[in-house]
Amino acid sequence: MTTFRRIAVVGGGAAGMLAALAVRAAGQHATLFERNKRLGIKILISGGGKCNITHNALPRPMEQGFIPPEARFLRYAFHTLTADSLLAMLHAEGVETFTRPNGRVFPVSGSADDVLSAFERMLRRADVEVRTNAHVQSVLVEDGVAVGVQLAGKAMPFDAVIVATGGISYRKVGTTGDGISWGEALGIPVVPLRPALAPIYFSPPPPAHWQGVALRDVRLTFTPTLQSLGIPNAKHFNQTWRDDLLLTHRGASGPAVLEISRAVALAQEAGATPTLIADVAPEQTHQDLLDTFLDRLQASPTSEIQTLVAGFVPQAVVESVMEQAGIESGRKLGAVRRQEREKLIATLKQWRVGTVGEVPIDRGEVTAGGIALRGVGPTTMRSQSVRNLYFAGEALDVAGRVGGYNLQAAFSTGWAAGQAAATNPEKEE
């Protein structure tokens, strides 16, 4: 016979909503606390308001969106709530979805609000007690056991507490890392918070006319490397990525930047001042570019060198490429010496985009760091040191790639935590 349990879920984002639904699916009572006036604020802004719900992948391929230690931790959760299971829940609520060629899944309507509204309907139908504008101040622990939460100076008893308060990206929507601080205060191991999937600001800022300029399909990396800086497990982190690069008024963004931002932040933490390096012709070898130059030279020796460069980069950054190659504008192709030609080709393969000034943690789509995975059971999401206390979502030290991986991790760890809190409170890992 299952004992009736009252479960507090703190945080009404992706992880918290699924945790509450899992608790109710197991026949237990769930109270969902959210500090904002509405649940799922971060879902509403995900994917530019279009909501990249998940990635179209089976559980094991889903792990490929994370570095190996995180992937191993998430394995059970991804099997507990798969992407297909999640989408089936949304489809049952009338939310039609489609998958892009890159595997990213979006609602057909293009509206994140449709996705959030569907979860809100599920919560109402499941009879989850939802309390918005409810800022939980702490988790109450007695003799190593979570016994409730503190809300507005009042102790509220519960049989278990699930912390799904997120990281510290986009603080303006209320993600201030409260749950991570609570865990640290309770002696639970915490990994320092770092930006992930974040834009990169340059020092000095880029020229004003670069703002909004996009470079398509570049291979982006940075120097110095994490290996040269002696960063442990450097091979786990994306230090080069091929995708689009977007220049902004403060630096750079776009998929390629987001994917390497975590590694760039680690390099800065180690005391380095990284420089972003772009290969603007990743499909072409040095010889390919030389052949292109010679073909153009033969066909039109009097054309200006910048016209050739403009075939590889947007006009706005042609001057920067030319300057780094040491070639003044207006030179004719026929007047470019062999050494200059070699320098230009090398610059196209290694254009210095900018010097990193900051990787703003508040602007990251997710936060790396948080509750250390070694302190949480991978099948229950339960703290190894505080009984009846569970963690889910971005409060955990998990940060995946762009493409729906992080939302799926939040949904899956939330579901796993809710199931365990409701049915297996003392289950051994």
N, C-alpha and C positions, 0 to 999 in steps of 0.2 A: 504494500500500500504506500502510495506516494504522499509524503507529508506536505500540507499546503504551505507554500512559501510566498512571501511578499518581497519582490525584487525592485530595487531602485536602479534606474538607468539614468545616468547623469550625462547629458549631451544629446541633443536631438538632431544630429546629422545623420549621415548614411549609416554609420556603425550603430549609433544609438537606436535609430528606428528599427533596424533589423534585429537588434538584440531584444527590444521590447516585443516585437512580433514573434520571435522564437520563444520567449518566455510564455506568451499567451498560447502559442501552439502546443506547449507542453502542459497547459492547464493551470499555470500559476498566475499570480497577480503581478502586473507590471505598472510601475509609475514612472513616467518619462519626464524628466526635468530639462527644460531648455531656457537659457537665460534671455534669448531674444523673444520677440513677440510672435515669431513664427518659426516652425521647425525648418531644418534643411536650408539655411541661408546660403551655405557654401555650394550646395547642389544648384541653387538658382544661378550662381555666377560661373559654374563650371562650363568649360567648352565655349566660353564667350556667350553664355546664356543659352546655348544649344544642348548642353549636357551630354558629354561623352560618357554614357552610362557604364560601359564595360568594354572589354576586348573580346572579340569572337575567338575564343580558344578553349580547349579542354583544360582540365586542371593542371596537368604537367606542363604543357606549353605556356600556360599562364604564368608559371614560375619564372619563365625566361625574361619577364619584365622586371626582375629584381636581382640584386646581387646574391651570390650563393647562400650566405648565412640567412638572409631574409627569406629566400625562396624555400629553404628547408623548413623554416619555422612556419611558413604559410601553407605548406603542402596539405596538412589535414583540413585546414579551414577551406581551402579551395575545393576539396572534395566534399565537404559538408554542405556548402552552398556554391554550386557551380554557376558559371555565367548563364548557361541554359536555364537553370532553375530560377535564377533571378529574373531573366527575361520572360519566363513563363508567368511569373507573378504579375509583371507589368502588362503583358498581353491580356491576361485575364481581366485587367482593369481597363482595357480598351486602348492602351498605349501601343501603337504600332511602331516598330523599329526597323532600321535598315543598317546594313553593314557596309562601310566603305571598303575599297580595295585594300587598304592598309590594316583592316581588321577592327577598326574603331566603330563602335555601335552607338547610334544616335536615335532619338525619337523622330519619326517621319515628320511630325509637326514642326520640328526645329525649336521646340519650346521646352526649356528645363522646367518651367512651371507645370507642364503637363505631367512630367515624371514625379515631381514632388507632390502634386495633388493626388496622384495615384497612391503614393505611400500614405498620405494623410487619410485617404478613404480606407485603406487596409487597417490602419491603426484604429479608426473609429469602429469599423466592423468587428475588429478583434476585441473591442472594449478595453483598450489600453487607456489608463488614466494619464492624460497628457496635461502637464502643467507648464505653460509658457510664462515668460517674464519671471522665471523662477531661478534666481542665481544661487546655486548651491555654494556654500562657503568652504566646506570641508567634508571629508569622510570621517565618520566616528568609528574609532577602533578601541576595543577593550580586550585586554589580555591576548593580543595577537589575532583578534577576530573582528571583522567589519560588522558593525551592528546598526548602521544607519548613516544619515547625512545631517549636516547642519544647514538649515535654511532660514534666513532672516533672524538669526539668533535663536532659533528653536531647533531642538533635537528631534529628528523624525526617525523612529526605529524601523529597520528593515532586516530581513533575514540574509540578504546579500546585496552587494552594490557592484554595479558594472559602470566603470568609468570610460566614457567615450567622448571626452571633451576636446579632442583634436590637438593640433600643434599650436604654432604661433604665427602661421602665415595668415595674411589678411586679418589683422587684429581688429579692423573696423567692423567686422561682422561677429566679433565676440570670441574669436579663437585666441585665447591668451595663455594657453598651456597650463591651466589650473590643475588638471588631473596629474600632469607630470610633476608639478610642484608638490602636490599631496603625496604622491608616491615617494618622492625624494625625502620628504619630511618623515615618512614612515620607515625609512631605511631601505626602501626598495632601490636596487641599482638603476641609475639613470645615465644615459649617454648624452653628452653635451648636444644641445640643439644647434643645427646647422641648416643653411638654406639648401633647397633642392628644387629642381625645375623652376629656377628663378632667372630673371633677366640679369644682365651684367652691366654695371655702370663703368664708364671709362674715366680715367684721370690723365690728361684733361678730357672734357667732354668732346664728342665728335663735332665737326663743323655743322652749323645749323642746316645747311642744304642737304645733309645726309638724312635728316629725319624722314622716316617713312619709306626709305629706299630698301628694296628687297633684293637679295641675291639668291637665286634659285639653285638648289642642288650643289652646295659646296661641301667640302670636307673640312670641318672645323676642329682645331686642336689648340693646345696652348703650351707655352714653355715658361718655366722649367717643368719637367715631368714629375709626377708623384714618385716614381722610382728614384729619380736623382735626388729627391728631397728626403728619401728614406721613410715614406709613408707606409705603415704596415698594411698588408693586403692591397697594395696599390692596384694590382691586376683586376680587382673586383670592380673598380670604378670606371665609368665611361670617361676616357680622356680624349677621345676623338669621336666625332659623329658626323655622318653625312646626311644633310637635309637642308632646309631653307634657313637663311639668316636674314633677320630684319634689323635694320639700323634705326635707332631712336634718338631723341634729343639728348639722352643721357648716356647712351651706350648701344647695347645690342640685345635683341630678344629673338624670338622665333624658335622652332623646334631644335635646331642644332645647338643653339646657346643653352636652352633649357636642359638638354640632355647632358651637357658637360659641366653645368654650373656647380653641381655638388663636388666634383673633383677640383674645380677652380677654387671653391671655398676652402677645401682642405689644403690646397697649396698656399693660399693666403694665411691660413691658420698656422702653417709651418714657417711663416716668415717671408715667403716669396712674394714678389710682385709680378704676377703672371701677365703674359702678353698673348692675346688671341691671334692665332695664325689660321688663315683660310687658303685652301687649295681651291681656286675658282674654276678649275678645269679638271675635276677628279677622274673623268673618264679618259683623259688624254695624258700620255707619257711626255717626258721632255722631248723625245724624238718627234712625237706627233705634233707638238707645238712648233718645233723647229721646221718641220715640213710645211705647216700652215704659213709660217712667216716667209719661207722661201717661195712658196707658191704665190703668195700675195706680192712679194717683191718682184717676181718675174712678171706678174700680170699688171702691176701698177706701181712702178718704182718711185713715182713722184707723189703718191698719196701720203698723207701725214700719218705718223706712227700711232697717234691717238685713235685713229679710225679702226686700227687693228685691235687695240686694247679694248675699245668699246664693244667689240664682238664677244668679249668675255665677262665684262662687268658693266653695271649701269653707268651712264654718263656721269652721274654725280660723283663717282669715286675714281674715275679715270685718272684725274690729276694726282690722287694719292698713290696709285699704282706707278704712274710715271715717275713721281718724285722718289719713291723707294728704289726704283730701278736706276735712278740717276740720269734720266733722259728728259731733256727739256721738251715742252710742247712745240709743235710746229715743225719738228724734224721730219724730213722725208725718209721713207723706208730705205731708199737707196743710199742714204747718208748715215745710216746706223751701222756702227762698227761691230765686228764679230763679238767682242767682249761685252758690248752694250746689249746686243741681242741675247747673249747667254744670261746676262743679269735680268733682262726683262722676263725671259721665260722662267727663270728661278723665282722671280717675284710673283708671277701668276700662280705658281705652285705653292708659294709661301708668302702670301700677302699679310703683312702685319696690320690687323684691323684696328687694334687699340690696346692700350695698357689698362689693366684692370684696376679700378679704384675701389669698387665695392660689389659684393654679391648680396643684395638686400634680402634678408631672411623674411621680412614682412611681405615681400612681393612674390615669394615663391608659391607655386601651386600647392606644394606640400612641404612639410618640415622633416628633415632627417634628424635622427636622434630622438630622445624620449625615453620611455620605460624600456630598459634593456631587455632584450629577448631572453637572455639567460635567467631572468627573474620571473618569467611567465611560462606556464605550461602550454605547449603548442596545440594540445588537443582540447584544452578547456579554457584557455586564456586566463586562468586563475593565477594570482600571485603565488609564488612559491613560499613566501614568508608571512603573508597575512591571509588567514582563512576567510573565505566568503567574499573576497575582493577580486574583481576581474577587470581586465583592461582590453579595449578594442579600438580599432581604427588608427587614426594618426597619432594618438597618444603613445602608441608603440613605436619603437625604433625601426620603422619601415618606410621606405620611400622608393617607389618604382618609377618606371619610364613613363613618358607621355603616351597616351593612347587608351585610357580607361582602366589601366592596371590598378591605380591607386584607389579608385572608387570601388572596384571589385574587391580589393583587399579589405576595405572598410566594411562593405556589405558582408563579406564572408567571415571576418573575425567577429563582427557584431553578432551574426547568427550563431557562430560556435560558442561565444560567451553566453548568449541567452540560453541556448540549449543546456550548457553545462551548469549554469547557475540554477536552472529550474529543475534539472533531473539528476545531476551527478555532483552534488556539492562537495563530496569528499572523495571523488574519484582520484586515484593515484595516476600520475603521468606515466 
